[in-house]
């Protein structure tokens, strides 16, 4: 375990070398009948995004990822297209990469008769209508996660999010950012909630994506237990990873079921096994080799993606702002955080639990993010304008009543359709 902790410490970077990364998941549909795109159609998209076969990652004959100039494209289990942009020092560079990718994707969609929604949950198609892609690790994950949570397959096939990665300078900085990402996770989920529909009807919730995550796997989702202690311990975090049941074990590209094993009990465990275990921790924020990944936001259009990166950069790149944000972030027990998450899924920014008024906290951290970004990258502060005006000041990212008419579903789909 000490070697694993040292492996994470070694991922630290000097402040001058920090960058941010973006992950954006989009849900594809056929036009005009709005069926989910099939594995064959997903492959056609990937082949056009990366025409050079040397840029393809294959499992047998299946393309599971491609490299493009601005990053990498991977696939979620339901065929959601995930853009993982190159790490960049500035938001201006990230915006250029993102808009170039989206322009290519829209053009490919027009050619193939497809369209893509930037939204947190498939609002149109039932679970039994989803079209699973072929990927070896998902073959093992599918039955395992279904045994752990009633909505695990919803999470796998029907959700889409925006995520961002944040660098760290040392173990203390790593701990602060990881703790902040977890404790502010429900607040960020409320700020970006935009998925009030499923199966073609209003669900009565502001974020169906967030609700699905609450019923996925209690061992590996929610607010990480290491973020609940007054002082973060990297050793305690690693201990938790070593004690979490493994979903799979990768041996030369062949994925074996974990079968109740943990890293502690896995014979011949390697650092690659530890890295795989980190990739199956799905908490509000998670530690990956070399960065902290902030995971709480529903997918939205490019402006939302850029605002999310600006928000976390503003809160975490300036040390004084990071400390101030930790003072504001809710400090609750594990059960109390679940209560808060449940109310956020239902009511978004109107949620309140155990003395935490979500809208008030959102306003405070939104203002703090502007201050922090002005300290580290003043020319990027404008990326937060829409977030603070549309979400924090107004109080709701998507102004749709909880019991909405079919016309409201059509309006939401139109709002989130890439053009």
NUTI-522941 format. One line per 8 residues: number of its first residue (from 1); their letters; for each residue y, x, z of C-alpha. Coordinates in Angstrom, 3 decimals, always signed. Layout:
<nodes>
NUM	a	Y/X/Z; ... $
</nodes>
This chain:
<nodes>
1	xxxxxxxx	+0.000/+0.000/+0.000; +2.383/+2.870/+0.679; +1.912/+4.036/-2.915; +2.896/+0.539/-4.099; +6.003/+0.534/-1.923; +6.954/+3.969/-3.224; +6.401/+2.729/-6.767; +9.063/+0.050/-6.186 $
9	xxxxxxxx	+11.434/+2.503/-4.513; +11.124/+4.741/-7.564; +12.529/+1.926/-9.712; +15.988/+2.352/-8.176; +18.825/+3.369/-10.518; +22.234/+4.923/-9.864; +25.089/+2.442/-9.966; +26.411/+3.903/-13.233 $
17	xxxxxxxx	+23.113/+3.095/-14.974; +22.888/-0.569/-13.945; +22.357/-3.260/-16.548; +21.426/-6.933/-16.733; +18.664/-8.663/-18.631; +18.202/-12.225/-19.867; +15.134/-14.389/-20.311; +15.605/-17.726/-22.064 $
25	xxxxxxxx	+12.786/-20.215/-22.666; +13.166/-22.920/-25.312; +10.982/-25.936/-26.076; +10.189/-26.582/-29.736; +9.609/-29.907/-31.499; +8.824/-31.084/-35.008; +11.417/-33.029/-36.934; +11.728/-35.941/-37.305 $
33	xxxxxxxx	+8.847/-37.191/-35.117; +9.617/-34.968/-32.084; +6.076/-33.816/-31.400; +5.634/-30.496/-29.589; +5.138/-27.630/-32.002; +1.556/-26.515/-32.564; +0.118/-22.996/-32.127; +0.156/-22.596/-35.909 $
41	xxxxxxxx	+3.847/-23.535/-36.043; +4.593/-21.157/-33.172; +2.921/-18.388/-35.163; +5.062/-19.235/-38.197; +8.181/-18.870/-36.059; +7.054/-15.493/-34.715; +6.156/-14.205/-38.183; +9.644/-15.042/-39.414 $
49	xxxxxxxx	+11.400/-13.583/-36.404; +9.448/-10.340/-36.900; +8.232/-10.047/-40.514; +6.885/-6.507/-39.940; +3.298/-6.760/-38.586; +3.796/-3.473/-36.743; +6.097/-5.423/-34.396; +3.367/-7.923/-33.482 $
57	xxxxxxxx	+1.320/-7.883/-30.288; -2.086/-9.334/-31.054; -4.981/-10.746/-29.062; -7.704/-10.949/-31.685; -6.006/-12.708/-34.583; -3.420/-14.462/-32.391; +0.170/-13.201/-32.209; +1.200/-13.426/-28.536 $
65	xxxxxxxx	+4.482/-11.485/-28.685; +6.797/-9.786/-31.168; +9.527/-7.172/-30.950; +12.905/-7.948/-32.493; +16.044/-5.750/-32.554; +17.622/-7.539/-29.575; +14.501/-7.658/-27.393; +11.086/-9.236/-27.283 $
73	xxxxxxxx	+9.716/-12.729/-27.908; +6.788/-13.955/-25.818; +5.085/-17.317/-25.396; +4.671/-19.647/-22.466; +1.454/-21.722/-22.240; +2.826/-24.806/-23.994; +4.270/-22.775/-26.843; +7.710/-22.433/-25.276 $
81	xxxxxxxx	+9.484/-19.579/-27.063; +10.782/-16.991/-24.569; +13.495/-14.505/-25.509; +13.546/-11.399/-23.290; +16.721/-9.600/-24.280; +17.260/-5.880/-24.062; +18.865/-4.799/-20.796; +22.587/-4.336/-21.416 $
89	xxxxxxxx	+25.468/-2.934/-19.384; +27.902/-5.693/-20.382; +27.809/-9.427/-20.861; +29.547/-9.023/-24.209; +26.515/-7.120/-25.515; +24.147/-9.725/-24.076; +26.135/-12.508/-25.723; +25.987/-10.774/-29.123 $
97	xxxxxxxx	+22.205/-10.345/-28.827; +21.678/-13.920/-27.666; +23.809/-15.584/-30.319; +22.216/-13.513/-33.104; +18.743/-14.501/-31.898; +19.648/-18.187/-31.592; +21.172/-18.200/-35.081; +17.937/-16.745/-36.478 $
105	xxxxxxxx	+15.820/-19.248/-34.546; +17.861/-22.247/-35.729; +17.642/-21.042/-39.335; +13.869/-20.630/-39.023; +13.615/-24.076/-37.461; +15.540/-25.592/-40.350; +13.202/-23.869/-42.813; +10.044/-25.081/-41.035 $
113	xxxxxxxx	+11.241/-28.558/-40.039; +11.469/-27.748/-36.315; +14.132/-27.939/-33.647; +14.515/-26.438/-30.189; +15.842/-27.877/-26.947; +17.649/-25.830/-24.311; +16.551/-27.959/-21.369; +14.574/-27.529/-18.166 $
121	xxxxxxxx	+11.724/-29.968/-18.856; +10.191/-31.611/-21.912; +11.875/-35.031/-21.827; +9.782/-36.579/-24.599; +6.078/-35.700/-24.552; +3.445/-36.468/-21.925; +1.216/-33.827/-20.379; -1.760/-34.971/-22.474 $
129	xxxxxxxx	+0.316/-34.429/-25.630; +0.992/-30.757/-24.932; -0.427/-28.143/-27.331; -1.671/-25.105/-25.453; -1.390/-21.738/-27.131; -4.198/-19.181/-27.232; -3.566/-16.335/-24.793; -6.244/-14.663/-22.708 $
137	xxxxxxxx	-4.463/-14.631/-19.369; -3.562/-18.317/-19.703; -7.224/-19.184/-20.172; -7.818/-17.925/-16.625; -4.537/-19.164/-15.169; -5.005/-22.732/-16.434; -7.953/-23.751/-14.208; -6.825/-21.631/-11.272 $
145	xxxxxxxx	-3.342/-23.087/-10.997; -4.599/-26.629/-11.575; -6.785/-26.153/-8.483; -3.719/-25.112/-6.473; -1.137/-27.716/-7.430; -1.065/-31.209/-8.911; +1.761/-30.323/-11.308; +0.727/-26.790/-12.266 $
153	xxxxxxxx	+0.015/-27.790/-15.878; +3.420/-29.467/-16.087; +4.938/-26.184/-14.961; +2.940/-24.202/-17.501; +3.543/-26.364/-20.568; +6.596/-28.553/-20.004; +9.152/-26.408/-18.166; +11.748/-23.965/-19.441 $
161	xxxxxxxx	+14.207/-21.808/-17.529; +16.900/-19.157/-17.681; +16.214/-15.988/-15.720; +18.153/-12.791/-15.237; +17.242/-9.340/-13.976; +19.355/-7.302/-11.590; +19.038/-3.551/-10.966; +19.084/-1.969/-7.499 $
169	xxxxxxxx	+20.287/+1.373/-6.164; +17.901/+1.906/-3.246; +15.531/+0.091/-0.912; +18.313/-1.505/+1.128; +20.060/-2.793/-1.983; +16.736/-4.075/-3.317; +16.123/-6.010/-0.115; +19.562/-7.593/-0.063 $
177	xxxxxxxx	+19.333/-8.781/-3.657; +15.805/-10.105/-3.259; +16.735/-11.988/-0.078; +19.902/-13.412/-1.655; +18.033/-14.556/-4.774; +15.502/-16.432/-2.667; +17.899/-17.992/-0.182; +20.375/-19.082/-2.867 $
185	xxxxxxxx	+17.573/-20.242/-5.164; +17.869/-23.940/-4.278; +21.650/-23.795/-4.656; +21.371/-22.271/-8.131; +18.711/-24.816/-9.066; +21.195/-27.563/-8.198; +24.021/-25.878/-10.115; +21.985/-25.731/-13.329 $
193	xxxxxxxx	+19.865/-28.895/-12.949; +19.670/-30.724/-16.280; +16.192/-32.229/-16.596; +16.280/-35.841/-15.364; +13.794/-37.174/-17.953; +10.027/-36.939/-18.514; +7.672/-38.981/-20.711; +10.713/-40.532/-22.366 $
201	xxxxxxxx	+12.110/-42.151/-19.204; +14.428/-41.252/-16.341; +12.417/-39.911/-13.407; +15.001/-40.485/-10.683; +15.365/-36.718/-10.212; +18.062/-34.318/-11.365; +15.575/-31.508/-12.112; +12.050/-32.404/-13.136 $
209	xxxxxxxx	+11.401/-28.695/-13.726; +12.212/-27.854/-10.114; +10.081/-30.747/-8.888; +7.105/-29.481/-10.889; +7.407/-26.034/-9.341; +7.219/-27.599/-5.870; +3.660/-28.727/-6.697; +2.338/-25.624/-8.418 $
217	xxxxxxxx	+0.937/-23.083/-5.935; +2.157/-22.655/-2.355; +0.748/-19.106/-2.259; +3.148/-17.822/-4.887; +6.113/-20.174/-5.369; +9.104/-21.386/-3.365; +11.221/-19.147/-1.133; +9.376/-15.898/-0.454 $
225	xxxxxxxx	+8.389/-15.392/+3.176; +9.863/-11.877/+3.127; +13.299/-13.401/+2.572; +13.138/-15.456/+5.779; +13.278/-12.589/+8.257; +16.612/-11.314/+9.614; +15.780/-7.846/+8.231; +13.940/-7.314/+4.948 $
233	xxxxxxxx	+10.916/-5.015/+5.021; +9.546/-3.619/+1.767; +6.291/-2.849/+3.548; +5.975/-6.488/+4.648; +6.673/-7.616/+1.085; +3.961/-5.337/-0.300; +1.581/-6.515/+2.415; +2.156/-10.104/+1.286 $
241	xxxxxxxx	+1.432/-9.161/-2.345; -1.771/-7.387/-1.300; -2.839/-10.482/+0.650; -2.086/-13.059/-2.062; -5.175/-14.280/-3.984; -5.367/-12.766/-7.463; -5.328/-15.204/-10.362; -6.926/-12.685/-12.691 $
249	xxxxxxxx	-7.969/-9.070/-13.016; -7.243/-7.336/-16.334; -9.885/-4.845/-17.412; -9.069/-3.370/-20.807; -7.562/-6.601/-22.065; -10.367/-8.784/-20.747; -9.166/-11.168/-18.046; -11.603/-11.884/-15.218 $
257	xxxxxxxx	-10.934/-14.689/-12.713; -9.707/-13.439/-9.353; -12.509/-15.362/-7.604; -10.811/-15.254/-4.220; -10.192/-11.515/-4.288; -6.933/-9.905/-3.198; -5.584/-6.468/-4.030; -6.714/-5.420/-0.568 $
265	xxxxxxxx	-10.308/-6.350/-1.452; -10.276/-5.337/-5.120; -12.535/-2.366/-5.739; -10.820/+0.341/-7.758; -7.422/-1.361/-7.670; -4.778/+0.431/-9.748; -1.008/+0.366/-9.987; -1.458/-1.766/-13.108 $
273	xxxxxxxx	-3.256/-4.325/-10.926; -0.302/-4.268/-8.532; +2.108/-4.809/-11.427; -0.004/-7.731/-12.670; +0.020/-9.205/-9.154; +3.829/-8.979/-9.081; +3.951/-10.851/-12.401; +2.106/-13.796/-10.835 $
281	xxxxxxxx	+4.497/-14.152/-7.887; +6.684/-17.119/-8.865; +9.154/-17.319/-5.976; +12.859/-18.152/-6.393; +13.473/-14.434/-6.855; +10.792/-11.827/-7.340; +10.600/-8.056/-7.346; +9.435/-6.380/-10.518 $
289	xxxxxxxx	+9.192/-2.632/-11.176; +12.810/-1.535/-11.459; +14.628/-4.837/-10.983; +14.930/-8.132/-9.117; +14.417/-11.274/-11.198; +16.449/-14.401/-10.371; +14.416/-17.440/-11.454; +15.876/-20.745/-10.239 $
297	xxxxxxxx	+17.815/-22.247/-13.168; +16.830/-24.949/-15.632; +17.205/-23.787/-19.213; +20.486/-24.668/-20.879; +22.621/-23.636/-23.861; +23.984/-20.132/-24.409; +27.021/-20.822/-22.243; +24.754/-21.623/-19.281 $
305	xxxxxxxx	+22.663/-18.500/-19.846; +25.738/-16.292/-19.898; +27.196/-18.057/-16.868; +23.984/-17.478/-14.914; +24.054/-13.745/-15.625; +27.756/-13.601/-14.771; +27.098/-15.478/-11.529; +24.428/-13.064/-10.307 $
313	xxxxxxxx	+26.311/-10.011/-11.556; +29.414/-11.167/-9.708; +27.495/-11.676/-6.474; +25.352/-8.540/-6.556; +27.066/-5.646/-8.330; +29.811/-5.236/-5.712; +28.413/-4.313/-2.286; +31.076/-6.132/-0.262 $
321	xxxxxxxx	+30.586/-9.306/-2.306; +26.819/-9.034/-1.893; +27.195/-8.894/+1.889; +29.601/-11.843/+1.852; +27.151/-13.857/-0.256; +24.346/-13.159/+2.207; +26.558/-14.546/+4.964; +27.018/-17.783/+2.984 $
329	xxxxxxxx	+23.424/-18.220/+1.796; +21.326/-20.735/+3.764; +19.098/-19.276/+6.470; +16.314/-21.773/+7.110; +12.657/-21.799/+8.054; +9.989/-22.048/+5.360; +9.505/-25.771/+5.990; +13.242/-26.410/+6.024 $
337	xxxxxxxx	+13.626/-24.645/+2.686; +10.941/-26.917/+1.226; +12.927/-29.916/+2.449; +16.047/-28.500/+0.813; +14.236/-27.787/-2.447; +12.778/-31.284/-2.521; +16.194/-32.868/-2.081; +17.706/-30.556/-4.712 $
345	xxxxxxxx	+15.063/-31.634/-7.231; +15.981/-35.245/-6.496; +19.765/-35.112/-6.065; +21.013/-31.784/-7.407; +24.393/-30.816/-6.032; +24.465/-33.917/-3.852; +21.484/-32.637/-1.861; +21.764/-32.006/+1.866 $
353	xxxxxxxx	+19.122/-30.827/+4.338; +19.148/-29.243/+7.786; +22.914/-28.847/+7.832; +23.128/-27.324/+4.342; +25.447/-29.245/+2.017; +24.532/-27.919/-1.420; +27.793/-28.700/-3.202; +29.844/-26.953/-0.527 $
361	xxxxxxxx	+27.694/-23.822/-0.685; +27.795/-23.910/-4.498; +31.586/-24.025/-4.470; +31.766/-21.127/-2.027; +29.384/-18.844/-3.894; +30.877/-19.822/-7.247; +34.312/-18.684/-6.062; +32.788/-15.558/-4.554 $
369	xxxxxxxx	+31.064/-14.705/-7.849; +34.445/-14.796/-9.602; +35.888/-12.421/-7.004; +32.954/-10.053/-7.347; +33.036/-10.056/-11.139; +36.754/-9.324/-11.064; +35.905/-6.231/-9.007; +33.222/-4.851/-11.332 $
377	xxxxxxxx	+33.930/-6.275/-14.798; +37.193/-8.225/-14.912; +36.958/-8.828/-18.655; +33.711/-10.772/-18.073; +35.064/-13.224/-15.482; +35.733/-15.858/-18.154; +31.980/-16.390/-18.497; +32.156/-18.194/-15.139 $
385	xxxxxxxx	+34.920/-20.607/-16.127; +32.630/-23.322/-17.480; +30.278/-23.033/-14.501; +33.024/-23.464/-11.949; +34.871/-26.163/-13.871; +31.922/-28.209/-15.127; +29.483/-27.758/-12.255; +31.126/-26.692/-9.051 $
393	xxxxxxxx	+34.427/-28.533/-9.350; +33.091/-31.689/-10.991; +29.911/-31.758/-8.941; +27.203/-32.372/-11.542; +26.031/-30.231/-14.488; +24.712/-33.242/-16.427; +26.496/-36.487/-15.712; +23.599/-38.888/-16.256 $
401	xxxxxxxx	+22.699/-41.615/-13.771; +19.350/-41.330/-12.049; +18.260/-44.633/-13.611; +19.307/-44.140/-17.200; +18.976/-46.205/-20.357; +17.074/-44.872/-23.401; +20.422/-44.135/-25.043; +21.096/-41.611/-22.301 $
409	xxxxxxxx	+17.872/-39.790/-23.157; +18.974/-39.614/-26.785; +22.342/-38.281/-25.683; +20.767/-35.614/-23.499; +18.404/-34.490/-26.276; +21.342/-34.279/-28.653; +23.363/-32.282/-26.113; +20.569/-29.745/-25.653 $
417	xxx	+19.486/-29.426/-29.292; +20.278/-26.020/-30.765; +22.284/-26.075/-33.979 $
</nodes>
